[in-house]
Structure formats: C-alpha cells, structure tokens
Amino acid sequence: MRSLAGCSDAASLNCAIQELCSASGIVARVDIVTLARSGKRQALCFLRVDPVSHEGQLIGTPGLIRLGNELLFIADLPPEAAA
C-alpha cells in the first residue's frame, strides 16, 4: 500500500488516499487544495465518508480532524524543484 508521506503533489496524494480507503469503500469523495507559502507546500485533503457511520474507521488517523460534514487531513508536500 502506498504511503501518504511519499506523495509529492495533489494527484499522487489523491491516488494514495483512494488506495488507502478502497479496501473498506468508505470514502465517497476526496477534494484536495494545495497551498504554498514561505517555501512550504501543504495539501488540504477534504474527505467525505459514505455512509457516515463508517467514519470511525478513519477518525483515529493522526492529524485527521472533523470540519463540518467532512474530515480534514493536512499533508506536508516536498518543496517544488527549482525551475
């Protein structure tokens, strides 16, 4: 199984999250927003769980928090290579 720590961009992070959760089929939607500031890159990963009753399978994941009807996970991304 792919590690989230090895992801370098939103696309690879999305694939890793889908792969991580595919066995249990609990993630209905993943939205990822990337941020870059002061040389640091992060990805805000919003997860929607379906059915909501299965949310408990993920809630113990370190760094995962509830934000409204979604779960939020913030992932640090490696700095972009100089052009």
Secondary structure, DSSP 8 states (H G I E B T S, - for coil): ---GGG--SHHHHHHHHHHHHHTTT-EEEEEEEEEEETTEEEEEEEEEESSGGGTHHHHTSTTEEEETTEEEEEEEE------
